[in-house]
Amino acid sequence: MTIKPYCNYLIRTSALFLIISLASCGISKRLAKENKAQQITTYAKSFLGTSYRYGGTTSSGMDCSGLVYRSFYRHGIELSRTSKAMSKRGKKTKLRKVKIGDLLFFKTSNKWGGGINHVGLVIKADGRHTKFIHSTTSQGVVVSNLSQKYWRKSFKFAKRVL
């Protein structure tokens, strides 16, 4: 009996195992990110109805960046505390490619020197319709649709931080 065919078999089997392992690792990482995004958005939804409080980050009141900051922080991701500072993090994403967990940035007024002054967290996206959770001064933490005229007009860009 010769050892050479057995060695060839081991090499082929090992190579196949390595390829499968590496491929599944990529799938596992993608699934982990999707799971993390789902956990973050589920946690953010637990604040629905919370009243607005400038600078707030608790269930007794929070602003838009406080909601996003707290939702990510709860899951081990530390973001800046203001929407303007948050907007500098992550990778820009085309609106038609946004996913759950992505951030939407808006310019809703010219107060505070202009620029980004509002952030929302994507909770549903299918390429055509995008829903996001955020905190507004008038209604507190709510879910809105980006197709609403006010939000569509104020929208500036989307970013992926996960």
N, C-alpha and C positions, 0 to 999 in steps of 0.2 A: 504494500500500500504506500502510495506517495503522499507527501504532505502538501505539495504545491496546489492541487485543486482545493484542498481545505482552506489554505491561506487565501486563495483568490475569493472563495466563498465568504470568508470572514471580512475581507476588505470590502467587498460589494455590500454585504449586510451592514457593516459599520458605516459606510458612506451613506447608504439609504437611511439608516437611523439618524445620522447627523442632519441630513437634509430635512427629514420630517420634524426633527426637534427644533431646528432653526425656524422653519415655517410656522410651526405651532406657537413658537415664542412670539413671533410677530402678530399672530392672531390673538394670543393671550394679552399682549400689550394693548391692542386696539380694543378688545373687549373690556379690559380694565379701565381704559379711558372712558368708554361709553358708560360703564357702570358708575364710575366716579361722577360723571356729568349727571346721570340720573339721580344719584344720591344728593348732589348739590341742589338740583332743581326741586327735588321733593322736599328738602329741608327749607328752601326759600318759600315754597308754597305754604309751609306751616305758619308763615307770617301774614298770609292773606287777611286783610281787614285791619292790620296794625296801623295805628294812626301815624301821620307824618310828624317827625321832629327833626329839625335841622341839626345835623351832627350826631343824631341818635343811632344806636346799634342794638337796641334791645326791643323786647316785645311791648314795652310801654311807649315806644315811638322810635321811628328810624327814617333816615332819608334814603335816597336811591343808592348812593354808594355804600351806606351802612348796611343795607340789605345784601348787596353783592359781597362786600367785604366779609360779613359775618357768615354767609353761606359757604364761601370758599374756605375761610379760616377753620370752620367746623370740620372740614374734611382735609386739613393739613396743607392748605395752599394759602400763603400769605400774600395778599395784594395790597397796593397802596390804599389809603383811606379816602381819597377824593376821586371823583369821576375823571377829572382832567389828568391826574397822575396815573390812574388805571389805564387810560387810553394810550399810554406810552408803552405798555407791556403787551406781549403776545405777538401774534402774526396776523396781519390783515387778511380778511377772508371776504370773498365776493358774497354779496347778499344771497344769491341763489344757491350758494354752497354752505350757508350757515347750518350748524347742528345744535342740538340741545347742549347747553352749557357755554355756548359762545356769548360774547358780550356785544351789545349794541350801544353805540355812542351817539349822542344828540347834542345839538346846540339849540336850546329852546328859548333863549333870550340873549340880549346883549349886556345883561348885568354882569358884574365881576370881570369886566374887561373882554367879554366875548369868548369865543372858543368853546370847547366841550364843557358842558355843565350838567349833563344828565346821562345815566347809564341804566341799561336794562339787561336782564338775563334771559336768554332764549330758552323757552320751555317746550316749544313745538315748532318744527320747521319741516316743510315738505317740498321746498324749492319754489313754491308759489305763495304760500301763506306762512307768515312768521308770527308766533305769539311770544310775548315776553312778559316777565314779571318785573315790577319796579315800584317805587314809592313816589306818589305825586303829592304835592302840597294840598290839593283839594280832596283827594280820596284816600290817601294813605297807600298801603300796599295793595296793588291790583294787577290783573292780567290785562294787557292790551294787545291789539292786533296792529302790526306794522302797516297794514293797508289803510288804517284810519288816516284821514287827510293830515291831521295835525302832526302825527308821528312820522308819516312818510316825508312831509315837508321838512321836519326838524332833523331827520336822520342824516348822519355824516358818514359813518363807517362801522364795520363789524370787526371784531378781533377774536382770535382763538387763543386761550391761555392754557388749555389742557392739552 
